[in-house]
Amino acid sequence: MDLLKQLEGKLQLLVQQRNQFRDEVTALKADRGSHDEELHGLRRRLEDLQTEHAALQRDREAVKKQVEAILKMVEGLE
């Protein structure tokens, strides 16, 4: 009888531990999910910024060419 009670106590302890581990895994999965969403948002923002940066570089080059053309015209007037 004593042995059965000991085994029952150990079994209950193992069930409690299993439930605790399940809860921890569930919490970790939820936490990971929110981090994944944040990471996805940051990647999207990075892509947007890279696109914007490329557009600004193109604009800069166009302005630079316009300034060069204006300077050549001014030099031609002298």
mmJSON file of the N, C-alpha and C atoms, coordinates in Angstrom:
{"data_MODEL":{"atom_site":{
"group_PDB":["ATOM","ATOM","ATOM","ATOM","ATOM","ATOM","ATOM","ATOM","ATOM","ATOM","ATOM","ATOM","ATOM","ATOM","ATOM","ATOM","ATOM","ATOM","ATOM","ATOM","ATOM","ATOM","ATOM","ATOM","ATOM","ATOM","ATOM","ATOM","ATOM","ATOM","ATOM","ATOM","ATOM","ATOM","ATOM","ATOM","ATOM","ATOM","ATOM","ATOM","ATOM","ATOM","ATOM","ATOM","ATOM","ATOM","ATOM","ATOM","ATOM","ATOM","ATOM","ATOM","ATOM","ATOM","ATOM","ATOM","ATOM","ATOM","ATOM","ATOM","ATOM","ATOM","ATOM","ATOM","ATOM","ATOM","ATOM","ATOM","ATOM","ATOM","ATOM","ATOM","ATOM","ATOM","ATOM","ATOM","ATOM","ATOM","ATOM","ATOM","ATOM","ATOM","ATOM","ATOM","ATOM","ATOM","ATOM","ATOM","ATOM","ATOM","ATOM","ATOM","ATOM","ATOM","ATOM","ATOM","ATOM","ATOM","ATOM","ATOM","ATOM","ATOM","ATOM","ATOM","ATOM","ATOM","ATOM","ATOM","ATOM","ATOM","ATOM","ATOM","ATOM","ATOM","ATOM","ATOM","ATOM","ATOM","ATOM","ATOM","ATOM","ATOM","ATOM","ATOM","ATOM","ATOM","ATOM","ATOM","ATOM","ATOM","ATOM","ATOM","ATOM","ATOM","ATOM","ATOM","ATOM","ATOM","ATOM","ATOM","ATOM","ATOM","ATOM","ATOM","ATOM","ATOM","ATOM","ATOM","ATOM","ATOM","ATOM","ATOM","ATOM","ATOM","ATOM","ATOM","ATOM","ATOM","ATOM","ATOM","ATOM","ATOM","ATOM","ATOM","ATOM","ATOM","ATOM","ATOM","ATOM","ATOM","ATOM","ATOM","ATOM","ATOM","ATOM","ATOM","ATOM","ATOM","ATOM","ATOM","ATOM","ATOM","ATOM","ATOM","ATOM","ATOM","ATOM","ATOM","ATOM","ATOM","ATOM","ATOM","ATOM","ATOM","ATOM","ATOM","ATOM","ATOM","ATOM","ATOM","ATOM","ATOM","ATOM","ATOM","ATOM","ATOM","ATOM","ATOM","ATOM","ATOM","ATOM","ATOM","ATOM","ATOM","ATOM","ATOM","ATOM","ATOM","ATOM","ATOM","ATOM","ATOM","ATOM","ATOM","ATOM","ATOM","ATOM","ATOM","ATOM","ATOM","ATOM","ATOM","ATOM","ATOM"],
"id":[1,2,3,4,5,6,7,8,9,10,11,12,13,14,15,16,17,18,19,20,21,22,23,24,25,26,27,28,29,30,31,32,33,34,35,36,37,38,39,40,41,42,43,44,45,46,47,48,49,50,51,52,53,54,55,56,57,58,59,60,61,62,63,64,65,66,67,68,69,70,71,72,73,74,75,76,77,78,79,80,81,82,83,84,85,86,87,88,89,90,91,92,93,94,95,96,97,98,99,100,101,102,103,104,105,106,107,108,109,110,111,112,113,114,115,116,117,118,119,120,121,122,123,124,125,126,127,128,129,130,131,132,133,134,135,136,137,138,139,140,141,142,143,144,145,146,147,148,149,150,151,152,153,154,155,156,157,158,159,160,161,162,163,164,165,166,167,168,169,170,171,172,173,174,175,176,177,178,179,180,181,182,183,184,185,186,187,188,189,190,191,192,193,194,195,196,197,198,199,200,201,202,203,204,205,206,207,208,209,210,211,212,213,214,215,216,217,218,219,220,221,222,223,224,225,226,227,228,229,230,231,232,233,234],
"type_symbol":["N","C","C","N","C","C","N","C","C","N","C","C","N","C","C","N","C","C","N","C","C","N","C","C","N","C","C","N","C","C","N","C","C","N","C","C","N","C","C","N","C","C","N","C","C","N","C","C","N","C","C","N","C","C","N","C","C","N","C","C","N","C","C","N","C","C","N","C","C","N","C","C","N","C","C","N","C","C","N","C","C","N","C","C","N","C","C","N","C","C","N","C","C","N","C","C","N","C","C","N","C","C","N","C","C","N","C","C","N","C","C","N","C","C","N","C","C","N","C","C","N","C","C","N","C","C","N","C","C","N","C","C","N","C","C","N","C","C","N","C","C","N","C","C","N","C","C","N","C","C","N","C","C","N","C","C","N","C","C","N","C","C","N","C","C","N","C","C","N","C","C","N","C","C","N","C","C","N","C","C","N","C","C","N","C","C","N","C","C","N","C","C","N","C","C","N","C","C","N","C","C","N","C","C","N","C","C","N","C","C","N","C","C","N","C","C","N","C","C","N","C","C","N","C","C","N","C","C","N","C","C","N","C","C"],
"label_atom_id":["N","CA","C","N","CA","C","N","CA","C","N","CA","C","N","CA","C","N","CA","C","N","CA","C","N","CA","C","N","CA","C","N","CA","C","N","CA","C","N","CA","C","N","CA","C","N","CA","C","N","CA","C","N","CA","C","N","CA","C","N","CA","C","N","CA","C","N","CA","C","N","CA","C","N","CA","C","N","CA","C","N","CA","C","N","CA","C","N","CA","C","N","CA","C","N","CA","C","N","CA","C","N","CA","C","N","CA","C","N","CA","C","N","CA","C","N","CA","C","N","CA","C","N","CA","C","N","CA","C","N","CA","C","N","CA","C","N","CA","C","N","CA","C","N","CA","C","N","CA","C","N","CA","C","N","CA","C","N","CA","C","N","CA","C","N","CA","C","N","CA","C","N","CA","C","N","CA","C","N","CA","C","N","CA","C","N","CA","C","N","CA","C","N","CA","C","N","CA","C","N","CA","C","N","CA","C","N","CA","C","N","CA","C","N","CA","C","N","CA","C","N","CA","C","N","CA","C","N","CA","C","N","CA","C","N","CA","C","N","CA","C","N","CA","C","N","CA","C","N","CA","C","N","CA","C","N","CA","C","N","CA","C","N","CA","C","N","CA","C","N","CA","C"],
"label_alt_id":[null,null,null,null,null,null,null,null,null,null,null,null,null,null,null,null,null,null,null,null,null,null,null,null,null,null,null,null,null,null,null,null,null,null,null,null,null,null,null,null,null,null,null,null,null,null,null,null,null,null,null,null,null,null,null,null,null,null,null,null,null,null,null,null,null,null,null,null,null,null,null,null,null,null,null,null,null,null,null,null,null,null,null,null,null,null,null,null,null,null,null,null,null,null,null,null,null,null,null,null,null,null,null,null,null,null,null,null,null,null,null,null,null,null,null,null,null,null,null,null,null,null,null,null,null,null,null,null,null,null,null,null,null,null,null,null,null,null,null,null,null,null,null,null,null,null,null,null,null,null,null,null,null,null,null,null,null,null,null,null,null,null,null,null,null,null,null,null,null,null,null,null,null,null,null,null,null,null,null,null,null,null,null,null,null,null,null,null,null,null,null,null,null,null,null,null,null,null,null,null,null,null,null,null,null,null,null,null,null,null,null,null,null,null,null,null,null,null,null,null,null,null,null,null,null,null,null,null,null,null,null,null,null,null],
"label_comp_id":["MET","MET","MET","ASP","ASP","ASP","LEU","LEU","LEU","LEU","LEU","LEU","LYS","LYS","LYS","GLN","GLN","GLN","LEU","LEU","LEU","GLU","GLU","GLU","GLY","GLY","GLY","LYS","LYS","LYS","LEU","LEU","LEU","GLN","GLN","GLN","LEU","LEU","LEU","LEU","LEU","LEU","VAL","VAL","VAL","GLN","GLN","GLN","GLN","GLN","GLN","ARG","ARG","ARG","ASN","ASN","ASN","GLN","GLN","GLN","PHE","PHE","PHE","ARG","ARG","ARG","ASP","ASP","ASP","GLU","GLU","GLU","VAL","VAL","VAL","THR","THR","THR","ALA","ALA","ALA","LEU","LEU","LEU","LYS","LYS","LYS","ALA","ALA","ALA","ASP","ASP","ASP","ARG","ARG","ARG","GLY","GLY","GLY","SER","SER","SER","HIS","HIS","HIS","ASP","ASP","ASP","GLU","GLU","GLU","GLU","GLU","GLU","LEU","LEU","LEU","HIS","HIS","HIS","GLY","GLY","GLY","LEU","LEU","LEU","ARG","ARG","ARG","ARG","ARG","ARG","ARG","ARG","ARG","LEU","LEU","LEU","GLU","GLU","GLU","ASP","ASP","ASP","LEU","LEU","LEU","GLN","GLN","GLN","THR","THR","THR","GLU","GLU","GLU","HIS","HIS","HIS","ALA","ALA","ALA","ALA","ALA","ALA","LEU","LEU","LEU","GLN","GLN","GLN","ARG","ARG","ARG","ASP","ASP","ASP","ARG","ARG","ARG","GLU","GLU","GLU","ALA","ALA","ALA","VAL","VAL","VAL","LYS","LYS","LYS","LYS","LYS","LYS","GLN","GLN","GLN","VAL","VAL","VAL","GLU","GLU","GLU","ALA","ALA","ALA","ILE","ILE","ILE","LEU","LEU","LEU","LYS","LYS","LYS","MET","MET","MET","VAL","VAL","VAL","GLU","GLU","GLU","GLY","GLY","GLY","LEU","LEU","LEU","GLU","GLU","GLU"],
"label_asym_id":["A","A","A","A","A","A","A","A","A","A","A","A","A","A","A","A","A","A","A","A","A","A","A","A","A","A","A","A","A","A","A","A","A","A","A","A","A","A","A","A","A","A","A","A","A","A","A","A","A","A","A","A","A","A","A","A","A","A","A","A","A","A","A","A","A","A","A","A","A","A","A","A","A","A","A","A","A","A","A","A","A","A","A","A","A","A","A","A","A","A","A","A","A","A","A","A","A","A","A","A","A","A","A","A","A","A","A","A","A","A","A","A","A","A","A","A","A","A","A","A","A","A","A","A","A","A","A","A","A","A","A","A","A","A","A","A","A","A","A","A","A","A","A","A","A","A","A","A","A","A","A","A","A","A","A","A","A","A","A","A","A","A","A","A","A","A","A","A","A","A","A","A","A","A","A","A","A","A","A","A","A","A","A","A","A","A","A","A","A","A","A","A","A","A","A","A","A","A","A","A","A","A","A","A","A","A","A","A","A","A","A","A","A","A","A","A","A","A","A","A","A","A","A","A","A","A","A","A","A","A","A","A","A","A"],
"label_entity_id":["1","1","1","1","1","1","1","1","1","1","1","1","1","1","1","1","1","1","1","1","1","1","1","1","1","1","1","1","1","1","1","1","1","1","1","1","1","1","1","1","1","1","1","1","1","1","1","1","1","1","1","1","1","1","1","1","1","1","1","1","1","1","1","1","1","1","1","1","1","1","1","1","1","1","1","1","1","1","1","1","1","1","1","1","1","1","1","1","1","1","1","1","1","1","1","1","1","1","1","1","1","1","1","1","1","1","1","1","1","1","1","1","1","1","1","1","1","1","1","1","1","1","1","1","1","1","1","1","1","1","1","1","1","1","1","1","1","1","1","1","1","1","1","1","1","1","1","1","1","1","1","1","1","1","1","1","1","1","1","1","1","1","1","1","1","1","1","1","1","1","1","1","1","1","1","1","1","1","1","1","1","1","1","1","1","1","1","1","1","1","1","1","1","1","1","1","1","1","1","1","1","1","1","1","1","1","1","1","1","1","1","1","1","1","1","1","1","1","1","1","1","1","1","1","1","1","1","1","1","1","1","1","1","1"],
"label_seq_id":[1,1,1,2,2,2,3,3,3,4,4,4,5,5,5,6,6,6,7,7,7,8,8,8,9,9,9,10,10,10,11,11,11,12,12,12,13,13,13,14,14,14,15,15,15,16,16,16,17,17,17,18,18,18,19,19,19,20,20,20,21,21,21,22,22,22,23,23,23,24,24,24,25,25,25,26,26,26,27,27,27,28,28,28,29,29,29,30,30,30,31,31,31,32,32,32,33,33,33,34,34,34,35,35,35,36,36,36,37,37,37,38,38,38,39,39,39,40,40,40,41,41,41,42,42,42,43,43,43,44,44,44,45,45,45,46,46,46,47,47,47,48,48,48,49,49,49,50,50,50,51,51,51,52,52,52,53,53,53,54,54,54,55,55,55,56,56,56,57,57,57,58,58,58,59,59,59,60,60,60,61,61,61,62,62,62,63,63,63,64,64,64,65,65,65,66,66,66,67,67,67,68,68,68,69,69,69,70,70,70,71,71,71,72,72,72,73,73,73,74,74,74,75,75,75,76,76,76,77,77,77,78,78,78],
"pdbx_PDB_ins_code":[null,null,null,null,null,null,null,null,null,null,null,null,null,null,null,null,null,null,null,null,null,null,null,null,null,null,null,null,null,null,null,null,null,null,null,null,null,null,null,null,null,null,null,null,null,null,null,null,null,null,null,null,null,null,null,null,null,null,null,null,null,null,null,null,null,null,null,null,null,null,null,null,null,null,null,null,null,null,null,null,null,null,null,null,null,null,null,null,null,null,null,null,null,null,null,null,null,null,null,null,null,null,null,null,null,null,null,null,null,null,null,null,null,null,null,null,null,null,null,null,null,null,null,null,null,null,null,null,null,null,null,null,null,null,null,null,null,null,null,null,null,null,null,null,null,null,null,null,null,null,null,null,null,null,null,null,null,null,null,null,null,null,null,null,null,null,null,null,null,null,null,null,null,null,null,null,null,null,null,null,null,null,null,null,null,null,null,null,null,null,null,null,null,null,null,null,null,null,null,null,null,null,null,null,null,null,null,null,null,null,null,null,null,null,null,null,null,null,null,null,null,null,null,null,null,null,null,null,null,null,null,null,null,null],
"Cartn_x":[0.818,0.0,0.864,1.91,2.815,3.431,3.81,4.424,3.454,2.187,1.174,0.982,0.986,0.824,2.029,3.218,4.419,4.353,3.954,3.848,2.778,1.678,0.597,1.089,1.832,2.377,3.347,4.215,5.168,4.442,3.407,2.635,1.945,1.386,0.745,1.763,2.93,3.99,4.394,4.523,4.873,3.783,2.54,1.433,1.467,1.754,1.86,2.999,4.128,5.268,4.947,4.292,3.912,3.002,2.026,1.112,1.848,2.783,3.578,4.415,5.02,5.818,4.942,3.738,2.809,2.491,2.22,1.92,3.111,4.302,5.503,5.701,5.474,5.617,4.59,3.377,2.328,2.71,3.226,3.648,4.803,5.757,6.894,6.443,5.508,5.001,4.291,3.501,2.8,3.799,4.826,5.851,6.61,6.929,7.638,6.781,5.488,4.576,4.577,4.575,4.583,5.917,7.0,8.314,8.395,7.794,7.785,7.026,5.901,5.126,5.928,6.6,7.414,8.553,9.193,10.283,9.777,8.63,8.044,7.768,7.234,6.972,8.251,9.292,10.576,11.187,11.046,11.569,10.827,9.501,8.702,9.124,9.339,9.77,11.148,12.046,13.377,13.265,12.424,12.241,11.697,10.741,10.188,11.264,12.087,13.15,14.193,14.506,15.465,14.915,13.634,13.006,13.034,12.693,12.711,14.128,15.104,16.497,16.921,16.553,16.908,16.258,15.011,14.325,15.019,15.423,16.127,17.473,18.144,19.421,19.21,18.136,17.838,17.537,16.742,16.428,17.696,18.576,19.825,20.663,20.748,21.508,20.877,19.565,18.886,19.163,19.106,19.389,20.841,21.727,23.151,23.38,22.726,22.858,22.272,21.174,20.573,21.503,22.12,23.054,24.25,24.749,25.876,25.482,24.276,23.815,23.686,23.178,23.034,24.406,25.345,26.7,27.344,27.132,27.679,27.04,25.745,25.069,25.622,25.856,26.402,27.805,28.606,29.964,29.928,28.925,28.801,28.392,27.752,27.334,28.502,29.499,30.629,31.525],
"Cartn_y":[-1.188,0.0,1.255,1.225,2.368,2.654,1.603,1.741,2.37,1.959,2.526,4.015,4.405,5.821,6.629,6.058,6.744,6.933,5.866,5.941,6.951,6.976,7.923,9.363,9.583,10.916,11.353,10.427,10.747,11.014,10.238,10.425,11.791,12.17,13.482,14.61,14.438,15.426,15.541,14.395,14.407,15.064,14.821,15.453,16.963,17.403,18.845,19.466,18.79,19.292,19.359,18.328,18.314,19.502,19.746,20.865,22.203,22.302,23.527,23.729,22.662,22.757,23.135,22.57,22.927,24.419,24.927,26.35,27.21,26.789,27.529,27.506,26.363,26.255,27.144,27.138,27.983,29.454,29.857,31.247,31.601,30.691,30.938,31.061,30.214,30.292,31.62,32.061,33.337,34.487,34.42,35.464,35.481,34.317,34.212,34.767,34.501,35.006,36.516,37.169,38.631,39.159,38.456,38.865,38.676,37.591,37.349,38.457,38.891,39.97,41.269,41.545,42.76,42.712,41.563,41.399,41.588,41.029,41.173,42.649,43.364,44.793,45.582,45.238,45.922,45.641,44.425,44.09,44.878,44.961,45.723,47.192,47.741,49.147,49.35,48.384,48.454,48.477,47.618,47.593,48.932,49.488,50.798,51.868,51.853,52.85,52.677,51.448,51.207,51.711,51.496,51.987,53.508,54.112,55.568,56.107,55.439,55.856,55.807,54.741,54.616,55.737,56.069,57.153,58.483,58.716,59.955,60.04,58.926,58.914,59.261,58.704,59.028,60.519,61.053,62.485,63.316,62.9,63.629,63.665,62.518,62.459,63.358,63.385,64.233,65.705,66.091,67.479,67.821,66.887,67.112,67.368,66.585,66.772,68.118,68.518,69.812,70.952,70.846,71.877,71.953,70.801,70.776,71.449,71.168,71.776,73.287,73.751,75.181,75.843,75.191,75.754,75.867,74.879,74.933,76.073,76.285,77.396,78.738,78.852,80.095,80.319,79.274,79.398,79.825,79.351,79.706,81.16,81.768,83.166,84.115,83.666,84.539,84.803],
"Cartn_z":[0.0,0.0,0.0,0.789,0.865,-0.5,-1.182,-2.492,-3.481,-3.434,-4.325,-4.044,-2.782,-2.432,-2.91,-2.783,-3.259,-4.783,-5.48,-6.936,-7.35,-6.609,-6.911,-6.703,-5.633,-5.362,-6.45,-6.864,-7.936,-9.25,-9.523,-10.743,-10.743,-9.604,-9.508,-9.711,-9.136,-9.306,-10.78,-11.441,-12.866,-13.71,-13.385,-14.113,-13.91,-12.682,-12.411,-13.221,-13.241,-13.999,-15.494,-15.989,-17.398,-17.72,-16.864,-17.081,-17.024,-16.105,-15.992,-17.256,-17.747,-18.97,-20.164,-20.224,-21.304,-21.273,-20.072,-19.935,-20.37,-19.979,-20.37,-21.879,-22.502,-23.959,-24.648,-24.159,-24.728,-24.618,-23.467,-23.267,-24.193,-24.353,-25.246,-26.696,-27.1,-28.47,-28.71,-27.742,-27.877,-27.951,-27.114,-27.104,-28.425,-28.923,-30.205,-31.327,-31.262,-32.285,-32.346,-31.185,-31.181,-31.683,-31.371,-31.876,-33.39,-33.888,-35.331,-36.049,-35.477,-36.077,-36.084,-34.984,-34.894,-35.916,-36.029,-36.984,-38.414,-38.71,-40.043,-40.341,-39.365,-39.533,-39.758,-39.024,-39.189,-40.558,-41.025,-42.357,-43.436,-43.272,-44.224,-44.221,-43.037,-42.918,-43.562,-43.355,-43.963,-45.484,-46.034,-47.486,-47.981,-47.247,-47.623,-47.599,-46.56,-46.446,-47.542,-47.891,-48.967,-50.306,-50.534,-51.761,-51.8,-50.663,-50.572,-50.777,-50.198,-50.339,-51.811,-52.501,-53.919,-54.729,-54.422,-55.131,-54.866,-53.636,-53.306,-54.023,-54.146,-54.865,-56.343,-56.935,-58.333,-58.478,-57.543,-57.567,-57.43,-56.561,-56.336,-57.605,-58.266,-59.513,-60.583,-60.66,-61.644,-61.364,-60.082,-59.711,-60.024,-59.746,-60.017,-61.509,-62.353,-63.795,-64.224,-63.618,-63.943,-63.552,-62.388,-61.93,-62.874,-63.287,-64.226,-65.545,-66.017,-67.266,-67.113,-65.984,-65.729,-65.665,-64.997,-64.913,-66.298,-67.135,-68.494,-69.276,-69.065,-69.748,-69.26,-67.942,-67.375,-67.915,-67.988,-68.52,-69.996,-70.708,-72.118,-72.308,-71.327,-71.415,-71.199,-70.519,-70.173,-71.314],
"occupancy":[1.0,1.0,1.0,1.0,1.0,1.0,1.0,1.0,1.0,1.0,1.0,1.0,1.0,1.0,1.0,1.0,1.0,1.0,1.0,1.0,1.0,1.0,1.0,1.0,1.0,1.0,1.0,1.0,1.0,1.0,1.0,1.0,1.0,1.0,1.0,1.0,1.0,1.0,1.0,1.0,1.0,1.0,1.0,1.0,1.0,1.0,1.0,1.0,1.0,1.0,1.0,1.0,1.0,1.0,1.0,1.0,1.0,1.0,1.0,1.0,1.0,1.0,1.0,1.0,1.0,1.0,1.0,1.0,1.0,1.0,1.0,1.0,1.0,1.0,1.0,1.0,1.0,1.0,1.0,1.0,1.0,1.0,1.0,1.0,1.0,1.0,1.0,1.0,1.0,1.0,1.0,1.0,1.0,1.0,1.0,1.0,1.0,1.0,1.0,1.0,1.0,1.0,1.0,1.0,1.0,1.0,1.0,1.0,1.0,1.0,1.0,1.0,1.0,1.0,1.0,1.0,1.0,1.0,1.0,1.0,1.0,1.0,1.0,1.0,1.0,1.0,1.0,1.0,1.0,1.0,1.0,1.0,1.0,1.0,1.0,1.0,1.0,1.0,1.0,1.0,1.0,1.0,1.0,1.0,1.0,1.0,1.0,1.0,1.0,1.0,1.0,1.0,1.0,1.0,1.0,1.0,1.0,1.0,1.0,1.0,1.0,1.0,1.0,1.0,1.0,1.0,1.0,1.0,1.0,1.0,1.0,1.0,1.0,1.0,1.0,1.0,1.0,1.0,1.0,1.0,1.0,1.0,1.0,1.0,1.0,1.0,1.0,1.0,1.0,1.0,1.0,1.0,1.0,1.0,1.0,1.0,1.0,1.0,1.0,1.0,1.0,1.0,1.0,1.0,1.0,1.0,1.0,1.0,1.0,1.0,1.0,1.0,1.0,1.0,1.0,1.0,1.0,1.0,1.0,1.0,1.0,1.0,1.0,1.0,1.0,1.0,1.0,1.0,1.0,1.0,1.0,1.0,1.0,1.0],
"B_iso_or_equiv":[0.0,0.0,0.0,0.0,0.0,0.0,0.0,0.0,0.0,0.0,0.0,0.0,0.0,0.0,0.0,0.0,0.0,0.0,0.0,0.0,0.0,0.0,0.0,0.0,0.0,0.0,0.0,0.0,0.0,0.0,0.0,0.0,0.0,0.0,0.0,0.0,0.0,0.0,0.0,0.0,0.0,0.0,0.0,0.0,0.0,0.0,0.0,0.0,0.0,0.0,0.0,0.0,0.0,0.0,0.0,0.0,0.0,0.0,0.0,0.0,0.0,0.0,0.0,0.0,0.0,0.0,0.0,0.0,0.0,0.0,0.0,0.0,0.0,0.0,0.0,0.0,0.0,0.0,0.0,0.0,0.0,0.0,0.0,0.0,0.0,0.0,0.0,0.0,0.0,0.0,0.0,0.0,0.0,0.0,0.0,0.0,0.0,0.0,0.0,0.0,0.0,0.0,0.0,0.0,0.0,0.0,0.0,0.0,0.0,0.0,0.0,0.0,0.0,0.0,0.0,0.0,0.0,0.0,0.0,0.0,0.0,0.0,0.0,0.0,0.0,0.0,0.0,0.0,0.0,0.0,0.0,0.0,0.0,0.0,0.0,0.0,0.0,0.0,0.0,0.0,0.0,0.0,0.0,0.0,0.0,0.0,0.0,0.0,0.0,0.0,0.0,0.0,0.0,0.0,0.0,0.0,0.0,0.0,0.0,0.0,0.0,0.0,0.0,0.0,0.0,0.0,0.0,0.0,0.0,0.0,0.0,0.0,0.0,0.0,0.0,0.0,0.0,0.0,0.0,0.0,0.0,0.0,0.0,0.0,0.0,0.0,0.0,0.0,0.0,0.0,0.0,0.0,0.0,0.0,0.0,0.0,0.0,0.0,0.0,0.0,0.0,0.0,0.0,0.0,0.0,0.0,0.0,0.0,0.0,0.0,0.0,0.0,0.0,0.0,0.0,0.0,0.0,0.0,0.0,0.0,0.0,0.0,0.0,0.0,0.0,0.0,0.0,0.0,0.0,0.0,0.0,0.0,0.0,0.0],
"pdbx_formal_charge":[null,null,null,null,null,null,null,null,null,null,null,null,null,null,null,null,null,null,null,null,null,null,null,null,null,null,null,null,null,null,null,null,null,null,null,null,null,null,null,null,null,null,null,null,null,null,null,null,null,null,null,null,null,null,null,null,null,null,null,null,null,null,null,null,null,null,null,null,null,null,null,null,null,null,null,null,null,null,null,null,null,null,null,null,null,null,null,null,null,null,null,null,null,null,null,null,null,null,null,null,null,null,null,null,null,null,null,null,null,null,null,null,null,null,null,null,null,null,null,null,null,null,null,null,null,null,null,null,null,null,null,null,null,null,null,null,null,null,null,null,null,null,null,null,null,null,null,null,null,null,null,null,null,null,null,null,null,null,null,null,null,null,null,null,null,null,null,null,null,null,null,null,null,null,null,null,null,null,null,null,null,null,null,null,null,null,null,null,null,null,null,null,null,null,null,null,null,null,null,null,null,null,null,null,null,null,null,null,null,null,null,null,null,null,null,null,null,null,null,null,null,null,null,null,null,null,null,null,null,null,null,null,null,null],
"auth_seq_id":[1,1,1,2,2,2,3,3,3,4,4,4,5,5,5,6,6,6,7,7,7,8,8,8,9,9,9,10,10,10,11,11,11,12,12,12,13,13,13,14,14,14,15,15,15,16,16,16,17,17,17,18,18,18,19,19,19,20,20,20,21,21,21,22,22,22,23,23,23,24,24,24,25,25,25,26,26,26,27,27,27,28,28,28,29,29,29,30,30,30,31,31,31,32,32,32,33,33,33,34,34,34,35,35,35,36,36,36,37,37,37,38,38,38,39,39,39,40,40,40,41,41,41,42,42,42,43,43,43,44,44,44,45,45,45,46,46,46,47,47,47,48,48,48,49,49,49,50,50,50,51,51,51,52,52,52,53,53,53,54,54,54,55,55,55,56,56,56,57,57,57,58,58,58,59,59,59,60,60,60,61,61,61,62,62,62,63,63,63,64,64,64,65,65,65,66,66,66,67,67,67,68,68,68,69,69,69,70,70,70,71,71,71,72,72,72,73,73,73,74,74,74,75,75,75,76,76,76,77,77,77,78,78,78],
"auth_comp_id":["MET","MET","MET","ASP","ASP","ASP","LEU","LEU","LEU","LEU","LEU","LEU","LYS","LYS","LYS","GLN","GLN","GLN","LEU","LEU","LEU","GLU","GLU","GLU","GLY","GLY","GLY","LYS","LYS","LYS","LEU","LEU","LEU","GLN","GLN","GLN","LEU","LEU","LEU","LEU","LEU","LEU","VAL","VAL","VAL","GLN","GLN","GLN","GLN","GLN","GLN","ARG","ARG","ARG","ASN","ASN","ASN","GLN","GLN","GLN","PHE","PHE","PHE","ARG","ARG","ARG","ASP","ASP","ASP","GLU","GLU","GLU","VAL","VAL","VAL","THR","THR","THR","ALA","ALA","ALA","LEU","LEU","LEU","LYS","LYS","LYS","ALA","ALA","ALA","ASP","ASP","ASP","ARG","ARG","ARG","GLY","GLY","GLY","SER","SER","SER","HIS","HIS","HIS","ASP","ASP","ASP","GLU","GLU","GLU","GLU","GLU","GLU","LEU","LEU","LEU","HIS","HIS","HIS","GLY","GLY","GLY","LEU","LEU","LEU","ARG","ARG","ARG","ARG","ARG","ARG","ARG","ARG","ARG","LEU","LEU","LEU","GLU","GLU","GLU","ASP","ASP","ASP","LEU","LEU","LEU","GLN","GLN","GLN","THR","THR","THR","GLU","GLU","GLU","HIS","HIS","HIS","ALA","ALA","ALA","ALA","ALA","ALA","LEU","LEU","LEU","GLN","GLN","GLN","ARG","ARG","ARG","ASP","ASP","ASP","ARG","ARG","ARG","GLU","GLU","GLU","ALA","ALA","ALA","VAL","VAL","VAL","LYS","LYS","LYS","LYS","LYS","LYS","GLN","GLN","GLN","VAL","VAL","VAL","GLU","GLU","GLU","ALA","ALA","ALA","ILE","ILE","ILE","LEU","LEU","LEU","LYS","LYS","LYS","MET","MET","MET","VAL","VAL","VAL","GLU","GLU","GLU","GLY","GLY","GLY","LEU","LEU","LEU","GLU","GLU","GLU"],
"auth_asym_id":["A","A","A","A","A","A","A","A","A","A","A","A","A","A","A","A","A","A","A","A","A","A","A","A","A","A","A","A","A","A","A","A","A","A","A","A","A","A","A","A","A","A","A","A","A","A","A","A","A","A","A","A","A","A","A","A","A","A","A","A","A","A","A","A","A","A","A","A","A","A","A","A","A","A","A","A","A","A","A","A","A","A","A","A","A","A","A","A","A","A","A","A","A","A","A","A","A","A","A","A","A","A","A","A","A","A","A","A","A","A","A","A","A","A","A","A","A","A","A","A","A","A","A","A","A","A","A","A","A","A","A","A","A","A","A","A","A","A","A","A","A","A","A","A","A","A","A","A","A","A","A","A","A","A","A","A","A","A","A","A","A","A","A","A","A","A","A","A","A","A","A","A","A","A","A","A","A","A","A","A","A","A","A","A","A","A","A","A","A","A","A","A","A","A","A","A","A","A","A","A","A","A","A","A","A","A","A","A","A","A","A","A","A","A","A","A","A","A","A","A","A","A","A","A","A","A","A","A","A","A","A","A","A","A"],
"auth_atom_id":["N","CA","C","N","CA","C","N","CA","C","N","CA","C","N","CA","C","N","CA","C","N","CA","C","N","CA","C","N","CA","C","N","CA","C","N","CA","C","N","CA","C","N","CA","C","N","CA","C","N","CA","C","N","CA","C","N","CA","C","N","CA","C","N","CA","C","N","CA","C","N","CA","C","N","CA","C","N","CA","C","N","CA","C","N","CA","C","N","CA","C","N","CA","C","N","CA","C","N","CA","C","N","CA","C","N","CA","C","N","CA","C","N","CA","C","N","CA","C","N","CA","C","N","CA","C","N","CA","C","N","CA","C","N","CA","C","N","CA","C","N","CA","C","N","CA","C","N","CA","C","N","CA","C","N","CA","C","N","CA","C","N","CA","C","N","CA","C","N","CA","C","N","CA","C","N","CA","C","N","CA","C","N","CA","C","N","CA","C","N","CA","C","N","CA","C","N","CA","C","N","CA","C","N","CA","C","N","CA","C","N","CA","C","N","CA","C","N","CA","C","N","CA","C","N","CA","C","N","CA","C","N","CA","C","N","CA","C","N","CA","C","N","CA","C","N","CA","C","N","CA","C","N","CA","C","N","CA","C","N","CA","C","N","CA","C","N","CA","C","N","CA","C"],
"pdbx_PDB_model_num":[1,1,1,1,1,1,1,1,1,1,1,1,1,1,1,1,1,1,1,1,1,1,1,1,1,1,1,1,1,1,1,1,1,1,1,1,1,1,1,1,1,1,1,1,1,1,1,1,1,1,1,1,1,1,1,1,1,1,1,1,1,1,1,1,1,1,1,1,1,1,1,1,1,1,1,1,1,1,1,1,1,1,1,1,1,1,1,1,1,1,1,1,1,1,1,1,1,1,1,1,1,1,1,1,1,1,1,1,1,1,1,1,1,1,1,1,1,1,1,1,1,1,1,1,1,1,1,1,1,1,1,1,1,1,1,1,1,1,1,1,1,1,1,1,1,1,1,1,1,1,1,1,1,1,1,1,1,1,1,1,1,1,1,1,1,1,1,1,1,1,1,1,1,1,1,1,1,1,1,1,1,1,1,1,1,1,1,1,1,1,1,1,1,1,1,1,1,1,1,1,1,1,1,1,1,1,1,1,1,1,1,1,1,1,1,1,1,1,1,1,1,1,1,1,1,1,1,1,1,1,1,1,1,1]
}}}
